[in-house]
Amino acid sequence: MLFIRVGEFASRIDMAPKDVQNKRIENSFMLTRVGITGLKKPITVARHGHKIQLVTDIDAFVDLPATQKGSHMSRNVEVITELIESSVSGKVPSLEELGIKICDNLLSRHEYASYAEVHISADYFLERRTFSGKKTVEAYKLLARSTARKNGEHRRMIGVEVSGMTACPCAMETTKHLLEKQFPSYSSSQHSDIPTITHNQRNRTQLLMEVPKGADVEADDLIMIVESSLSSPSFGILKREDEARIVIDAHNNPKFVEDVVREILAKILEKYQRLPDDVHITVRSESEESIHKHNAFAERVTTLGDLRNKR
């Protein structure tokens, strides 16, 4: 049995614990991003006279030099909590701007870091109408990406994720060919205004766009751009007539994921003609296949300048 004298035990309690994170290590490597993910916080965004209550998921990172064993991750939580609690009155203008403030504070608290990055996402709802005129409230996702460097360089991006529907153009063309062979009296050219059957896909598309300092990019506009670039929007609840109308409209507007991405890029060029060439854009679209065991995916990471120059 192990006995420790009272005085010895007291002295051990008084000893300060070692800061393991600050321990210097040899023959190590720097790490690009170290931090926390999935921190849930309520945020009130005050924008253009309106207040929106959001429940957000926040990821916060800094880089870690090779000489530092670990990052002080509790500082990330402290920074985020302090900033959000000081802004609950509705003074946060946007998620990406809040991300910049978090990044700057992370760099201040992590004296060894030269780079900070914050991701924020939140469920978001907009009122929509089905084809029959019925009002519905549909779910989307807001995205924000913010970065900062010790030299004062900032980058902020606003983004959205939209779920909708695509109809496969390839299967549609093959179906037309097979129907004409199987039913000689059938001629798709005589019924060009009637869509041919094909398989459908649930599509999820993300659009992220850099917001230059002083510029104003609205998430609602980005949602409209993405949703209008799909074969059809989707809805949480539909009656039979609306269901049929969505299927017909989607088949009248078949899209590959490649088509979705390219149409979004074209609409961004048209919408944001006044933004500078160095604005970064990321569009990624994924369709969950109904007849395959894999999904279809397309992405473009680019700048407005490259798009304008057809690159």
FILUMZA-391178 format. One record per atom (N, C-alpha, C, O): residue in three letters; y, z, x. Coordinates in steps of 0.001 Angstrom, whole numbers, plus 500000, padded with zeros to 6 digits. Atoms other than C-alpha are relative to their C-alpha. Layout:
BEGIN
ALAYZX
...
This chain:
BEGIN
MET498808500000500858
MET500000500000500000
MET501241500000500893
MET501305500725501886
LEU498799500150499178
LEU503452499004501337
LEU501101500897499468
LEU501426500849498282
PHE498903499123500395
PHE506241501618501305
PHE501249499605500780
PHE501182499329501978
ILE498717500274499351
ILE509908500925502049
ILE500908501206499771
ILE501107501634498634
ARG499113498850500137
ARG512259503832502784
ARG501224499630499179
ARG501661498480499200
VAL498860500241500892
VAL515173504176500355
VAL501167499397500745
VAL501783498450500256
GLY498864500519499236
GLY517794503569503021
GLY499790498564500425
GLY500703497739500376
GLU500324501375499581
GLU516035500476504284
GLU500098499053498819
GLU500606497942498965
PHE499942500843501205
PHE515704499110500703
PHE501439499715499611
PHE501778498589499245
ALA498590500173500354
ALA519413499687500038
ALA500674499016500945
ALA501481498186500526
SER499372500918499045
SER520376497887503210
SER499578498568499736
SER500352497629499925
ARG500468501352500311
ARG518242494953502194
ARG500728499431498789
ARG501022498236498754
ILE499264500464501180
ILE519997494749498820
ILE501393499559500377
ILE501909498585499828
ASP498623500304499622
ASP523395494723500523
ASP500109498729500825
ASP501193498160500953
MET499951501207499176
MET522443491799502729
MET500313498782499139
MET499659498571498118
ALA499638501210500748
ALA524114488559501512
ALA498928498937500202
ALA498461498747501325
PRO501006501052499841
PRO521633485740500802
PRO500533498848500829
PRO501726498547500797
LYS499590501134499178
LYS521709482828503177
LYS500327498801499128
LYS499687498568498103
ASP499644501236500700
ASP523413479625502030
ASP499101498889500540
ASP499416498248501543
VAL500988500955499500
VAL520405477344502389
VAL500556498582500009
VAL500239497791500897
GLN499463501362500078
GLN522344474238501314
GLN500817499623501225
GLN500824498468501651
ASN499132500279498855
ASN524731474588504253
ASN499255499964501330
ASN499855499722502377
LYS500774500003498772
LYS521926474786506768
LYS500046498622500650
LYS499803497610499992
ARG499936501266499279
ARG522343472105509416
ARG498594499599500447
ARG497814500422500927
ILE501323500490499624
ILE519321469953510070
ILE500150498821500951
ILE501114498059500874
GLU499966501051498989
GLU518550467589512915
GLU499114498830499577
GLU498186498984498782
ASN500805501203500237
ASN517171464046512808
ASN499806499727498514
ASN498703499416498063
SER500071500190501452
SER517981463703509129
SER500703498701499612
SER501108497925500477
PHE499370501207500516
PHE519453460968506932
PHE500984500372498894
PHE500770501337498160
MET499067499774501100
MET522442460800504616
MET499368499518498697
MET498508498637498703
LEU500485500388501323
LEU521758460513500877
LEU501172499462499192
LEU502263500032499209
THR498914500685500707
THR523783458191498656
THR500496500794498803
THR501703500920498598
ARG499612499247501192
ARG523740460279495471
ARG499089501221499835
ARG497863501105499823
VAL500717498756500263
VAL522730463893494920
VAL500777500741498918
VAL502002500837498990
GLY499256499294501035
GLY523547465864491798
GLY499156500383498812
GLY497975500701498952
ILE500656499571501233
ILE522652466646488211
ILE500004498868498988
ILE500875497998499012
THR500067500983501084
THR521602464553485224
THR499746500720498679
THR499150501797498648
GLY500337499522501335
GLY521469465139481486
GLY500704501264499563
GLY500177501995498725
LEU499239498834500455
LEU524125467857481141
LEU500677499661498674
LEU501489498737498618
LYS499442500271501330
LYS525045467968477433
LYS501270500813499788
LYS501284502025500003
LYS498731499342500262
LYS528663468758476532
LYS500706499335498820
LYS500653498113498681
PRO499181500585501065
PRO530858468307473423
PRO501360499596500560
PRO501976500342501322
ILE498710500503499516
ILE533963466227474087
ILE500795499453498819
ILE500244498784497945
THR499100500571500998
THR536940465396471891
THR500874498961500690
THR501619499288501614
VAL499180501076499448
VAL538546462047472696
VAL501143499730499038
VAL500920499430497865
ALA498801500297500790
ALA542112461588471443
ALA500546498652500449
ALA500957498484501597
ARG499649501373499616
ARG543006457904471347
ARG500713499317498848
ARG500193499255497734
HIS499227500752500991
HIS545693455952469477
HIS500140500768498678
HIS499994500202497594
GLY499760499201501192
GLY546355458802467080
GLY498758500494499296
GLY498863501151498260
HIS501255499565500625
HIS542693459438466277
HIS499233500907500958
HIS499324500771502178
LYS500863499127499225
LYS540309462142467431
LYS498546499733499640
LYS498185499641498467
ILE501428500260500195
ILE536614461495467895
ILE499214501109500686
ILE499402501375501873
GLN500872498964499445
GLN534083464275468384
GLN498712499340500507
GLN498039498625499765
LEU501176500605499395
LEU531292463255470747
LEU499132501063500658
LEU499643502010501256
VAL500942499198499225
VAL528179464960472068
VAL499507499108501134
VAL498875498080500892
THR500225500880498857
THR527747463578475562
THR498881500500500908
THR498562501688500946
ASP500891499709498880
ASP525152463420478318
ASP500724499588501273
ASP501207498461501381
ILE499219500240498791
ILE526730463678481761
ILE499108500114501232
ILE498360501079501389
ASP500623499970498681
ASP525310462814485186
ASP501127500053501028
ASP502114499328500903
ALA498939499867498998
ALA527360463851488230
ALA499384500087501389
ALA498471500878501628
PHE500587500110498671
PHE526672462997491870
PHE501075500000501085
PHE502218499611500845
VAL499215500236498783
VAL528149463199495360
VAL499048499495501070
VAL497831499628500943
ASP500856500367498877
ASP526903461746498611
ASP499773501230500871
ASP500526502201500794
LEU500363498847499177
LEU525277464084501128
LEU499817499544501439
LEU498974498691501716
PRO500146500416498594
PRO525729463770504893
PRO498668500455500587
PRO498022501356500053
ALA501286499698499375
ALA522711463908507189
ALA499940501425500522
ALA498857501997500649
THR499976498646499427
THR523827467261508587
THR499907501092498945
THR499765502267499285
GLN500020499006501082
GLN523792468976505169
GLN498621500004499355
GLN498130498956498934
LYS501346499922500554
LYS520434470234503888
LYS499990499711498509
LYS499121498984498028
GLY499988500182501452
GLY521385470321500207
GLY501402500016499434
GLY502350500436500096
SER498722499997500706
SER524185469880497709
SER500103501249499136
SER499095501733498622
HIS499777498827500850
HIS525712472822495835
HIS500140499509498556
HIS501251499282498075
MET499996500648501314
MET524727471522492395
MET500673500826498917
MET501156500275497928
SER499320499176501002
SER526118474489490486
SER501485499664499928
SER502117499849498888
ARG498585500395500010
ARG529570473269491497
ARG500232498842499027
ARG501284498763498392
ASN499861501115500944
ASN528960470100489466
ASN500142500518498581
ASN501004500069497826
VAL499947499433501350
VAL528292472140486340
VAL501318500735499784
VAL501922500633498717
GLU498736499266500114
GLU531315474345487017
GLU501175499050499786
GLU502020499287498923
VAL498905500972500114
VAL533637471363487466
VAL500044499395498600
VAL501099499348497968
ILE500059500645501313
ILE532475469654484278
ILE500384500978498903
ILE501173500644498019
THR499720498999501031
THR532586472836482201
THR501473500367499969
THR502068500452498896
GLU498587499632499939
GLU536063473789483394
GLU500895498901499437
GLU501824499184498680
LEU499159501106500472
LEU537527470340482723
LEU499878499799498495
LEU500876499561497814
ILE500196500228501434
ILE535992470007479267
ILE500559501151499186
ILE501166500924498139
GLU499474498856500749
GLU536888473535478162
GLU501518500010499986
GLU502126500535499054
SER498535500053499971
SER540492472915479205
SER500551498851499172
SER501764498744498990
SER499537501179500746
SER540617469717477122
SER499438499947498596
SER499485498893497961
VAL500588500021501339
VAL538931470757473867
VAL501043499776498908
VAL500690499485497765
SER498951500238500991
SER542297470427472125
SER500177498517499710
SER500961498162498829
GLY499948501432500299
GLY541834466649472237
GLY500867499211500928
GLY501451498211500512
LYS499110500676499064
LYS543704465596475363
LYS499269499051500933
LYS499870498518501866
VAL500737500963499184
VAL540928463460476874
VAL500246498608499433
VAL499853498345498297
PRO499683501319500553
PRO542125459847476501
PRO498804499067499914
PRO498784498165499077
SER501181500867499999
SER538739458253477278
SER498917500651500846
SER499199501520501671
LEU501101499466499219
LEU535322459016478694
LEU500113499606501464
LEU499822500413502347
GLU499917500448498610
GLU535936456948481812
GLU501119500728500749
GLU501001500962501952
GLU498918499261499355
GLU539232458779482502
GLU499574501439500278
GLU499927502007501311
LEU500570498678499742
LEU537481462122482119
LEU499078499935501206
LEU499069500845502035
GLY500891500171498854
GLY534890460809484573
GLY500749499980501316
GLY500273500531502308
ILE499186500032498784
ILE537632460122487130
ILE500448501403500380
ILE500409501770501554
LYS499574498624499712
LYS538933463688486812
LYS498840500823500553
LYS499014501616501478
ILE501170499281499498
ILE535417465031487288
ILE499715499593501442
ILE499447500445502289
CYS500242500486498639
CYS534947462826490372
CYS500964500623500998
CYS500543501088502058
ASP499002499434499086
ASP538195464030491958
ASP499726501477500259
ASP499843501945501391
ASN500286498576499837
ASN537274467655491342
ASN498710500233500781
ASN498606501199501537
LEU501225499888499216
LEU533774467116492727
LEU500291499837501490
LEU499751500575502314
LEU499656500215498595
LEU535253465784495964
LEU500762501192500566
LEU500643501516501747
SER499264498826499560
SER537537468795496112
SER499066501190500245
SER499258501952501193
ARG500926498867499872
ARG534661471271495620
ARG498938499767501079
ARG498522500702501764
HIS501009500326498977
HIS532156469456497866
HIS500737499471501228
HIS500947498266501363
GLU499174500392498864
GLU534104469432501110
GLU499288499041500950
GLU499949498327501705
TYR500789500866499124
TYR531294467575502916
TYR499824498594499411
TYR499344497704500114
ALA500239501279500682
ALA531247464666500397
ALA501178499049500188
ALA502326499477500302
SER498955501025499912
SER533170461405500704
SER500005499088498768
SER500879498233498626
TYR500162500888501147
TYR532024459796497432
TYR499474500814498829
TYR498620501683499003
ALA500472499338501224
ALA531538460989493838
ALA499818498956498905
ALA500557497974498834
GLU500300500938501080
GLU530056459238490809
GLU499591500782498755
GLU498831501748498835
VAL500282499325501268
VAL529882460262487141
VAL499611498965498956
VAL500275497939498813
HIS500423500811501135
HIS527984458689484230
HIS500117500852498738
HIS499683502004498719
ILE499905499296501282
ILE528777459682480644
ILE499503499064498902
ILE499880497893498859
SER500449500781501149
SER526990458482477518
SER500088500865498751
SER500004502091498823
ALA499868499264501258
ALA527381459430473861
ALA499607499113498839
ALA499876497912498849
ASP500248500720501244
ASP526107458404470460
ASP501324499763499296
ASP502222500605499341
TYR498733500416500607
TYR528816456595468495
TYR499672499267498710
TYR498682498538498644
PHE500307500555501312
PHE528999455491464875
PHE501191499214499455
PHE502342499632499577
LEU498987500830500633
LEU530896452728463093
LEU499550499622498595
LEU498360499451498329
GLU500316500439501363
GLU531104451784459436
GLU499811498493499984
GLU500632497750500522
ARG500311501411500127
ARG529530448423458679
ARG499664499680498547
ARG499444500576497733
ARG500408500463501324
ARG528752446344455593
ARG498842499024500138
ARG498849498156501011
THR501108500952500028
THR525502444565454842
THR500473498729499307
THR501611498654498842
PHE499617501285500598
PHE525477441008453483
PHE500326500137498521
PHE501100499348497979
SER499721499795501425
SER525500442338449928
SER501247500846499769
SER501646501073498627
GLY498779499215500125
GLY528586444438450666
GLY499797501497500030
GLY500767502247499918
LYS500277498565499964
LYS526877447828450878
LYS500501500604501310
LYS500252500056502384
LYS499502499315498816
LYS528585450250453284
LYS498885500781500678
LYS498087501438500010
THR500937499198499219
THR526478451762456058
THR500730500533501232
THR501754499986501639
VAL499476499471498740
VAL527209453871459125
VAL498926499763501057
VAL497832500324500991
GLU500985500448499012
GLU525482452349462138
GLU500239500650501362
GLU501375500931501745
ALA499960499292498719
ALA524656453938465503
ALA500108499029501171
ALA499445497992501208
TYR499850500720498742
TYR525759452610468876
TYR500018501042501123
TYR499867502236500866
LYS499882499066498889
LYS526077454141472328
LYS501196499629500853
LYS501386498467501211
LEU498888500181499075
LEU529194454599474429
LEU499537500340501407
LEU498745501261501604
LEU500345499783498601
LEU528885454408478212
LEU501276500052500835
LEU502240499341500550
ALA498879499961499059
ALA531285455333481005
ALA499445500204501399
ALA498525500996501602
ARG500357499852498592
ARG530933454971484772
ARG501299500180500788
ARG502211499357500698
SER498797499720499213
SER533506456503487110
SER499598500347501419
SER498614501056501633
THR500258499681498599
THR533607456670490914
THR501309500310500704
THR502372499835500305
ALA498820499673499191
ALA536002458109493478
ALA499567500187501447
ALA498446500608501734
ARG500234499790498570
ARG536257458182497259
ARG501102500899500559
ARG502183501023499983
LYS499042499083499383
LYS538015460613499558
LYS501307499300500372
LYS502353499943500459
ASN498783500735499645
ASN540482457851500506
ASN500890499704498796
ASN501913499034498934
GLY499178500194501200
GLY541810457859496913
GLY499603498818499151
GLY500219498573498113
GLU500437501167500774
GLU539961454768495702
GLU499244500447498749
GLU498319501255498826
HIS500634499690501278
HIS538974454993492028
HIS499463498733499343
HIS500019497648499513
ARG500516501104500817
ARG536843452772489808
ARG499478500580498694
ARG498691501526498687
ARG500417499512501320
ARG536358453256486079
ARG499449498841499184
ARG500009497744499191
MET500613501030500837
MET534089451316483719
MET499710500577498626
MET499265501717498494
ILE500340499646501369
ILE533716451444479959
ILE498862499099499557
ILE498785497940499964
GLY501134500813500408
GLY530563450261478280
GLY499449500393498646
GLY499788501439498092
VAL500652499751501284
VAL528503450041475125
VAL498554499532500085
VAL498209498670500894
GLU501357500495500195
GLU524865449660474169
GLU499812499725498523
GLU500090500581497683
VAL500128500456501385
VAL524079447740470995
VAL498567499558499754
VAL497982498842500567
SER501325500470500420
SER520763447254469214
SER500161498972498898
SER500985499133497998
GLY499948501044501014
GLY520191444135467176
GLY498709499213499993
GLY497640499737500303
MET501185500823500201
MET517830441260466611
MET500180498647500667
MET501254498048500599
THR500029501380499520
THR516923438050468404
THR498770499311499433
THR497755499947499151
ALA501113500835500455
ALA514691435212467220
ALA499709498983501098
ALA500632498371501637
CYS500383500800498831
CYS512755433212469818
CYS500145498497499749
CYS499485497967498855
PRO499838501450500169
PRO513906429558470161
PRO498774499211500447
PRO498467498164499879
CYS501147500736499463
CYS510833428533472163
CYS498875499915498976
CYS498354498832498711
ALA501053499989501016
ALA508280429605469543
ALA500412499176498785
ALA499567498575498123
MET499516500770501143
MET510480427983466892
MET499757498505500204
MET499302497815499291
GLU500206501427499738
GLU510336424564468555
GLU498521499636499968
GLU498139498591499441
THR501441500262500004
THR506594424806469085
THR499447500027498583
THR498583499226498226
THR500432499914501404
THR506114425842465465
THR500350498725499243
THR499539498227498462
LYS499599501254500652
LYS508054422783464277
LYS499028498884500353
LYS498585498131499486
HIS500899501056499547
HIS505858420518466364
HIS498616500132499358
HIS498045499135498916
LEU501326499788500570
LEU502608422076465097
LEU499992499761498496
LEU499024499220497962
LEU499930500217501448
LEU503731422013461462
LEU500043498518499663
LEU499428498076498693
GLU499921501441500241
GLU504583418321461690
GLU498651499324500236
GLU498321498354499553
LYS501329500547499760
LYS501125417597463124
LYS499013500419498910
LYS498176499632498469
GLN500952499475500994
GLN499308419801460619
GLN500290499495498602
GLN499376499283497804
PHE499598500465501329
PHE501291418638457595
PHE500837498732500169
PHE502059498812500292
PRO499278501260499759
PRO502209414951458013
PRO501187499793499059
PRO502168499151499433
SER498889500182500946
SER504424415097454921
SER501210500863500350
SER502311500655499840
TYR498899499119499604
TYR506503417822456556
TYR500789499359501134
TYR500212498908502123
SER499131500537498951
SER509436416607458599
SER501177500938500172
SER501999501092499269
SER498913499050499758
SER511776419120460175
SER501353499314500016
SER502375499929499710
SER498722500710499979
SER514412416412460580
SER500575499837498602
SER501792499775498431
GLN499530500108501384
GLN514578416071456789
GLN500472501345499458
GLN501160501396498439
HIS499614498658500448
HIS515069419853456478
HIS500667500746501157
HIS500351501904501428
SER499367499404498826
SER517295420514459483
SER500839501223499661
SER501128502043500532
ASP499205498845500399
ASP519324423016457470
ASP499132501201499639
ASP499657502270499330
ILE500916498906500303
ILE516231425147456843
ILE499311500424501295
ILE498643499606501927
PRO500598499569498734
PRO515092427262459813
PRO498480500047499940
PRO497893500285498885
THR501454499910499884
THR511497427169461011
THR499620501412500426
THR500416502109501057
ILE500432498654499651
ILE509478430348461446
ILE499887500174501512
ILE499607499222502241
THR500190499624498605
THR509394432113464805
THR499801501502500048
THR499878502175499020
HIS500174498540499923
HIS508767435604466113
HIS501337500666500331
HIS502186500093501013
ASN498761499248499850
ASN511503438242466092
ASN499860501041501101
ASN498756501421501492
GLN499979498990498945
GLN512540440745468738
GLN501109501011499717
GLN502199500652499271
ARG498920499001500003
ARG514428444015468719
ARG500671499938501357
ARG500020500079502392
ASN499256500194498762
ASN517141443550471303
ASN500927501189500260
ASN501564501713499346
ARG499026499003499559
ARG519101446144473266
ARG500820499376501123
ARG500278498922502131
THR499114500608499010
THR522108444901475187
THR501072500988500416
THR501683501655499581
GLN498939499170499444
GLN524461446805477466
GLN501080499117500605
GLN500795498112501256
LEU498848500658499384
LEU527925445659478460
LEU500853501079500648
LEU501299502013499982
LEU499131499098499251
LEU529871447506481159
LEU501128499184500612
LEU500899498140501222
MET498843500753499538
MET533384446434482060
MET500980500930500700
MET501321501994500183
GLU499036499194499257
GLU535772447761484675
GLU501345499996499281
GLU501769498982498727
VAL498684499860500629
VAL539090449045483346
VAL501022500275501098
VAL501044501379501643
PRO498981499762498974
PRO541980448583485812
PRO500982501067499536
PRO501177501254498335
LYS499009498978500320
LYS544568451367485967
LYS501112499389499160
LYS501702498380499543
GLY498944500493500884
GLY547021450873483100
GLY499534499012498956
GLY500275498707498022
ALA500527500945500988
ALA544799448424481206
ALA499357500768498853
ALA499042501951498979
ASP500561499367501191
ASP543404449134477747
ASP498855499137499477
ASP499072498021499004
VAL501177500691500520
VAL539874448104476794
VAL499342500911498981
VAL498997502050499292
GLU500543499186501083
GLU538497449327473466
GLU498492499804499858
GLU497992498679499889
ALA501452500065500181
ALA534833450168472990
ALA499632499229498739
ALA498635498507498726
ASP500291500712501251
ASP534967448827469417
ASP499997498490500217
ASP499194497775499618
ASP499957501436499711
ASP535912445394470786
ASP498755499560500764
ASP498214498484500511
LEU501197500340499240
LEU533019445448473245
LEU498769499976499095
LEU497896499122499244
ILE501105499997500960
ILE530623446372470442
ILE500006498715499181
ILE498952498116498967
MET499896501223500792
MET531890443437468374
MET499544498788500822
MET498841497918500307
ILE500397501115499138
ILE531435441053471336
ILE498483499937500140
ILE497888498868500010
VAL501450499978499812
VAL527849442153471927
VAL499286499678498701
VAL498397498827498679
GLU500715500165501263
GLU526795442334468280
GLU500083498564499483
GLU499122498046498912
SER499829501377500471
SER528197438886467493
SER499289498989500895
SER499201497811500548
SER500707500898499083
SER526270437428470457
SER498491500034499814
SER497773499282500473
LEU501428499929500309
LEU522839438391469077
LEU499653499014498890
LEU500540498408498289
SER500387500851501137
SER520831436399466567
SER500486500607498697
SER500906499893497786
SER499543499305501203
SER521713439032463978
SER500181501477500331
SER499463502016501174
PRO499965498542499882
PRO522889442627463765
PRO498816500605499250
PRO498169499935498447
SER501022499278500750
SER520413445209462534
SER500652501194499315
SER501749501612499684
PHE499438498919500806
PHE520935448032460034
PHE498960501084499782
PHE497755500832499815
GLY500888498884500218
GLY519501451450459373
GLY499274499949498675
GLY498112500346498586
ILE500617500086501318
ILE518832450824455692
ILE500399498684499347
ILE501562498284499385
LEU499761501304500628
LEU518486447536453810
LEU499170499884498724
LEU498039500366498656
LYS500754500387501183
LYS517478446394450356
LYS499407498614500226
LYS499709497951501219
ARG500775501218499766
ARG515259443359449879
ARG500867498782500267
ARG500580497999501172
GLU499150501188499824
GLU518030440790449543
GLU500647500002501379
GLU500724498961502033
ASP499388499910498678
ASP519755442050452690
ASP498969499761501101
ASP499272499123502109
GLU501063500259499026
GLU516452442059454574
GLU499757498508500156
GLU499670497990501270
ALA500259501442499971
ALA515842438448453631
ALA501158499254500658
ALA500944498315501425
ARG498837500681499438
ARG519385437442454547
ARG500052500154501519
ARG500393499204502223
ILE500007499791498551
ILE519097438983458025
ILE498955499113500669
ILE499220498515501712
VAL501061500836499424
VAL515804437175458672
VAL500432498538500026
VAL500240497849501028
ILE499551501396500069
ILE517262433849457540
ILE501092499731501022
ILE501044498733501742
ASP498887500196499072
ASP520455434277459553
ASP499532500032501453
ASP500005499250502277
ALA500517499934498631
ALA518545435275462687
ALA499256498725500365
ALA499368498242501492
HIS500746501239499733
HIS516297432214462379
HIS500928498782500047
HIS500585497763500645
ASN498991501051499873
ASN519378430047461939
ASN500751500092501322
ASN501496499183501687
ASN499253499747498776
ASN520672431505465204
ASN499066500535501093
ASN499292501625501619
PRO500971499502499008
PRO517713431772467634
PRO500650500158501371
PRO501508499364501757
LYS499389499709498692
LYS518553433261471047
LYS498951500500500990
LYS498122501349500660
PHE500649499364498870
PHE516905433855474384
PHE500883501160500481
PHE502061501224500132
VAL499148498976499397
VAL518082436947476258
VAL501033499345500927
VAL502148499847501070
GLU499048500729499167
GLU519693434448478642
GLU501192499521499174
GLU502333499570499634
ASP498919500458500882
ASP521692433043475699
ASP500933501149499642
ASP502153500987499594
VAL499204498826500379
VAL522829436523474712
VAL500968500362501122
VAL502160500554500880
VAL499159499623498859
VAL524132437354478192
VAL501108498979500212
VAL502264499354500410
ARG498988501033499746
ARG525915434013478618
ARG501070499953498916
ARG502243499713499205
GLU499000500010501068
GLU527580434184475218
GLU500950501187500126
GLU502147501051499872
ILE499140498834499783
ILE528874437682475946
ILE501002499714501111
ILE502184500034500977
LEU499105500317498891
LEU530312436483479255
LEU501104499043499564
LEU502259499211499955
ALA498996500957500488
ALA532076433571477526
ALA501031500692499124
ALA502222500391499213
LYS499080499299500889
LYS533585435887474915
LYS500900500972500768
LYS502051501185500389
ILE499175499137499167
ILE534784438307477592
ILE501116499193500658
ILE502265499633500703
LEU498986500862499397
LEU536573435459479361
LEU501105499662499016
LEU502282499646499376
GLU499016500348501028
GLU538285434506476112
GLU500841501205499594
GLU502046501074499376
LYS499319498808500498
LYS539190438062475106
LYS500939500608501028
LYS502022501082500684
TYR499268499249498978
TYR540446439409478424
TYR500605499068501044
TYR500363499219502242
GLN499399500991499111
GLN542430436533479895
GLN501046500612500924
GLN501319500072501996
ARG498922499414499206
ARG545139438854481206
ARG499512500975501069
ARG500305501419501898
LEU500505499075498990
LEU542883441087483282
LEU499793499270501323
LEU499514498071501322
PRO500076500654498683
PRO542728440400487051
PRO498590499536500364
PRO497605499939499747
ASP501270500601499588
ASP539980438481488842
ASP498990501010500541
ASP497784500779500455
ASP500928499073499341
ASP538521441537490600
ASP499346500995499045
ASP498663501915499496
VAL500638499120500978
VAL537425443248487353
VAL498490499756499999
VAL498040498623499830
HIS501454500105499969
HIS533693443955487570
HIS499412500061498594
HIS499911500779497727
ILE500672500056501301
ILE531364443192484655
ILE498492500018500225
ILE497979499348501122
THR501459500015500002
THR527701443961484064
THR499516499819498566
THR499907500569497672
VAL500616500223501309
VAL525748442556481108
VAL498493499942500211
VAL498001499160501025
ARG501473500053499938
ARG522041443272480646
ARG499451500042498587
ARG499880500837497751
SER500577500134501336
SER519956442302477655
SER498483500034500107
SER497896499384500972
GLU501454499886500007
GLU516357443217476864
GLU499480499868498578
GLU499925500580497677
SER500626500203501305
SER514280441981473941
SER498574500507500035
SER497786500114500896
GLU501351499466500110
GLU511172443896472929
GLU499138498986499249
GLU499300498775498047
GLU500788501093500563
GLU508619441180472343
GLU499065500491498891
GLU498526501596498956
SER500901499655501100
SER506605441181469131
SER498616499376500174
SER497647499860499590
ILE501305500652499830
ILE503810438836470271
ILE499472500136501428
ILE498370499676501728
HIS500436499763498622
HIS503627439837473955
HIS499921501506500247
HIS500439502304499467
LYS500050498607499609
LYS502850443104475675
LYS501044500322501070
LYS500994501377501703
HIS498900499777499067
HIS505926442742477868
HIS501315499688499288
HIS501314499176498168
ASN498677500281500550
ASN509665442453477247
ASN500666498875500780
ASN500251498536501888
ALA499193501026499334
ALA512182439730478090
ALA501323500630500427
ALA501899501432499692
PHE498825499340499432
PHE515160440657480273
PHE500883498983500710
PHE500392498058501356
ALA499037500815499250
ALA518336439016481600
ALA501204500868500333
ALA501553501777499580
GLU498856499198499549
GLU521317440398483520
GLU500940499144500820
GLU500517498216501510
ARG499007500586499089
ARG524542439280485169
ARG500939501102500460
ARG501523501821499649
VAL499021499108499386
VAL526593441394487553
VAL501005499100500690
VAL500638498313501562
THR499038500998499551
THR529838439604488307
THR501417500555499940
THR501621501744499693
THR498580499675500183
THR533641439616488291
THR500625498942499111
THR500079497852498938
LEU499294500992500814
LEU536124437902486027
LEU500360498779500828
LEU500343497656500324
GLY499645501139499130
GLY537164435756488991
GLY498842499034500170
GLY499035497820500107
ASP501167500872499856
ASP533640434439489519
ASP499721499242498713
ASP499356498067498750
LEU500215500679501279
LEU533315433667485816
LEU501028498885499794
LEU500694497794499333
ARG498946501008500170
ARG536637431836485786
ARG499777498794500902
ARG500163497674500568
ASN500291501094499070
ASN535501429776488756
ASN498604499417499795
ASN498114498658500632
LYS501314500535500374
LYS532149429018487051
LYS498943500322501038
LYS498034499523501264
ARG500998499589499024
ARG530200430910489701
ARG499016500983499378
ARG498096501445500052
